[in-house]
Amino acid sequence: MLSFINIMGGKNPLDDPDDEESTEGEGKKKVEVKGFMSWSDALVLLVIIGGIIGGYKYYQYTKKESAETFARCALLYDGGDFSAAKDCYEATWELSYAPAEMDSIRVVRLGAIEDMKNAQEYVLETVKASLQKNDSAAAVSAMKSFQGPVLLNKDDASEWNALQSVFADKLIESKDSTAAK
C-alpha cells in the first residue's frame, strides 16, 4: 500500500529495495545517491531556462518594436501629417508593449487630432449654413478659419474641396489683402 508517510519517510514501497539501499554495520540502511539529477529533471530544467530566456528575448523584441512604432508616429505628428499620424497611433493599440508615458502621449495626440477634425467639421457646417442663407461673405469668412490639412471623412473632404474651388478667387483676394496690411 502506498501512503504519504511511506513516501515522506524516504521509502517508496514500489522501489526495489536491493537497488537503492545498502546495509552497513549496526543494521542501518543508507540510501545511495546514484546521480545528481535524472535526465527528466535535466529536461525540465532546460525547458524552464529556455522559457526564461525566450521570454526575455520576446520582451526585448516587443519593447524595441514599440519604441520604433511610437517614434514613427511622433515623426508623422510633428511633421503635420495628422491623418497618417492618427492611423499610426490607432495601430499602436495592437502592440504587445506600450510604456505608460507613450500611452499618455498617444491618448493626448489622438485627442488633439480628433479636436482638429471636429473643428473642421464645424467650419464645414458653418459654410454650408451660410451658403443656404445665400451669405457668401460669411461662408468665405468661415472658410478662412479652416486650419491644417483636411481631416474630414471622404464625403465631407470632397465637398470641402468643391467649395474651396468655387471660392478660391475670393480666398486668395482676402489673403492678399491681409498680407498687405
HUGI-V704204 format. One record per residue. NEAR is the number of other C-alpha atoms within 10 Angstrom. D_CENTER is the distance of its C-alpha to the mean C-alpha in Angstrom with 1 decimal. Layout:
near=<NEAR	NEAR>
d_center=<D_CENTER	D_CENTER>
This chain:
near=<6	10	10	8	10	12	11	9	9	9	15	16	12	8	9	9	12	8	10	14	15	13	11	9	6	6	8	10	12	11	14	10	9	9	6	8	9	9	9	9	11	12	11	11	12	12	12	12	12	12	12	12	12	12	12	11	12	12	14	13	13	15	16	12	16	19	16	12	16	21	13	14	25	18	13	18	20	10	10	13	16	24	18	14	24	21	12	20	24	14	13	18	12	9	12	11	18	19	10	9	8	15	15	12	14	23	12	12	18	20	13	14	17	16	12	20	21	14	17	24	20	14	21	22	15	17	23	19	14	18	15	11	11	11	13	16	13	16	23	20	17	18	20	14	11	16	12	12	13	20	21	19	11	10	8	16	16	13	15	21	13	12	17	15	12	11	15	14	11	16	17	12	11	15	12	11	10	9	8	7	5>
d_center=<57.4	54.0	53.2	50.8	53.6	54.6	51.1	50.6	54.1	53.3	55.3	53.8	56.6	55.0	55.4	58.5	60.4	62.0	58.7	57.1	59.8	62.9	65.8	67.1	70.3	70.8	69.1	65.5	62.9	60.1	56.9	56.3	52.9	52.4	49.2	46.2	43.8	44.0	42.0	39.9	39.0	38.1	35.9	34.1	33.7	32.4	29.8	28.6	28.5	26.7	24.0	23.6	23.4	21.1	18.7	18.9	18.4	15.3	13.9	15.0	13.6	10.0	10.4	12.0	9.7	6.8	9.8	11.1	8.4	8.4	12.1	12.6	11.2	13.5	16.3	16.2	16.2	18.9	20.8	21.2	19.6	18.0	17.6	15.8	13.6	12.9	12.0	9.7	7.9	8.1	6.6	3.2	3.7	4.7	3.4	6.2	6.2	5.3	8.9	10.7	12.0	8.9	7.8	11.5	11.7	9.1	11.2	14.3	13.9	13.0	16.0	18.2	17.6	18.5	21.5	22.6	22.5	24.5	27.0	27.5	28.1	30.6	32.4	32.7	34.1	36.5	37.7	38.3	40.2	42.2	43.2	44.2	46.6	47.8	46.8	45.5	45.8	43.2	41.0	41.2	40.6	37.5	36.3	36.7	34.2	31.4	29.0	26.3	25.2	25.5	22.4	24.5	24.1	26.4	29.5	29.4	28.7	31.7	33.8	32.8	33.7	37.0	37.9	37.1	39.4	42.1	42.1	41.2	44.7	44.7	41.3	42.6	45.9	44.2	42.0	45.1	47.0	44.4	44.2	48.0	48.1>
